[in-house]
């Protein structure tokens, strides 16, 4: 992972209006890093990749913490449960809770939220390090 490139992409997302681009009203999202898939894996590569993506998230999080202070870690399991029970939890949280167990969140000087999370839809599918910029607080 190239931290400088990831920070530049996060800065770009923060500078854009949150009702345009990849995302929807009030948020933008970008994959900062994507792994290969795990269809042929015996499990060892999956575990190594998961650990690397979490370490990359944490390293990038340290840099964001220098800007905006310590991250608020928000678990999304309860959001997923509420969404599955039919509650409208809103975006980007409804999308994220399907494949991101938790996010590290910061509030920027402009009041937006910047989040980092490690995504994986299914055991055979790639990991992604996601960044989200939103004006919407988690539910």
C-alpha positions in Angstrom: 0.0 0.0 0.0 1.2 3.5 -0.9 0.2 5.6 2.1 0.8 8.9 0.2 -1.5 7.8 -2.6 -4.2 6.7 -0.2 -4.0 10.0 1.7 -4.2 11.9 -1.6 -7.3 10.0 -2.6 -8.9 10.7 0.8 -8.1 14.4 0.4 -9.7 14.3 -3.0 -12.9 12.7 -1.6 -13.0 15.3 1.2 -12.7 18.1 -1.3 -15.5 16.9 -3.5 -19.2 17.5 -3.0 -20.7 14.5 -1.3 -23.7 14.3 -3.6 -21.6 13.5 -6.7 -19.3 10.7 -7.7 -19.1 7.1 -6.4 -21.6 6.9 -3.6 -24.8 8.7 -3.2 -26.4 11.7 -1.5 -24.2 12.6 1.5 -21.3 10.2 0.9 -18.5 9.1 -1.3 -16.6 5.8 -1.1 -13.4 4.5 -2.7 -11.4 1.3 -2.7 -7.8 2.2 -1.6 -6.5 -1.3 -2.1 -7.9 -4.6 -3.4 -6.4 -8.1 -3.0 -6.7 -11.0 -5.4 -9.4 -13.6 -4.8 -9.1 -16.8 -2.8 -10.8 -19.5 -4.9 -7.7 -21.7 -4.9 -6.5 -20.8 -1.3 -6.2 -23.4 1.4 -6.8 -20.7 4.0 -3.2 -19.6 4.7 -3.1 -16.8 2.1 -6.5 -15.6 3.2 -5.3 -15.2 6.8 -2.1 -13.4 5.7 -4.1 -11.1 3.5 -6.6 -10.3 6.2 -3.8 -9.4 8.6 -2.0 -7.3 6.0 -5.2 -5.3 5.1 -5.9 -4.7 8.8 -2.3 -3.5 9.3 -2.5 -1.2 6.3 -5.8 0.2 7.6 -4.2 0.8 11.0 -1.1 2.4 9.5 -3.2 4.7 7.4 -5.4 5.4 10.4 -2.3 6.5 12.4 -1.7 9.2 9.7 -5.3 10.3 9.8 -5.1 10.4 13.6 -2.3 12.9 13.3 -4.7 15.2 11.4 -7.9 14.7 13.3 -7.1 13.0 16.6 -7.9 9.4 17.7 -10.4 7.4 15.7 -13.8 6.4 16.9 -14.1 2.7 16.2 -17.7 1.8 15.3 -18.8 -1.8 15.0 -21.3 -2.5 12.3 -22.8 -5.8 13.5 -25.7 -4.1 15.3 -26.3 -1.9 12.2 -26.5 -5.1 10.1 -28.9 -6.7 12.6 -31.1 -3.6 12.5 -31.0 -3.5 8.7 -32.0 -7.2 8.5 -34.9 -6.5 10.8 -36.2 -4.0 8.3 -34.9 -0.7 9.7 -33.8 1.9 7.3 -30.3 2.6 8.6 -29.3 4.9 5.7 -26.3 5.0 3.5 -23.4 4.5 3.5 -24.0 2.5 6.6 -26.5 0.0 5.1 -24.0 -0.8 2.3 -21.0 -1.0 4.6 -22.6 -3.2 7.3 -23.0 -6.0 4.7 -19.3 -6.6 4.3 -17.3 -4.4 6.8 -17.3 -5.5 10.4 -16.2 -2.1 11.8 -14.9 1.3 10.7 -12.4 3.7 12.1 -14.0 7.2 12.0 -12.7 10.7 12.3 -14.5 14.0 12.2 -12.8 16.5 9.9 -12.4 20.3 10.4 -15.3 20.7 8.0 -17.6 18.4 9.9 -17.5 15.5 7.5 -16.8 12.0 8.7 -13.9 10.0 7.2 -13.9 6.3 7.7 -11.6 3.4 7.0 -12.7 -0.3 6.9 -11.6 -3.6 5.6 -14.2 -5.2 3.4 -14.7 -8.8 2.3 -18.0 -10.0 0.8 -17.3 -13.7 1.0 -14.4 -16.0 1.9 -13.4 -16.6 -1.7 -13.7 -12.9 -2.8 -11.0 -10.2 -2.5 -10.4 -8.0 0.5 -10.7 -4.2 0.0 -9.4 -1.3 2.1 -12.3 1.2 1.8 -12.4 4.9 2.5 -15.7 6.7 3.0 -16.3 10.4 3.4 -19.8 11.3 4.6 -21.8 14.0 6.2 -24.0 11.3 7.9 -23.2 10.0 11.3 -23.4 6.2 11.9 -26.8 5.1 13.1 
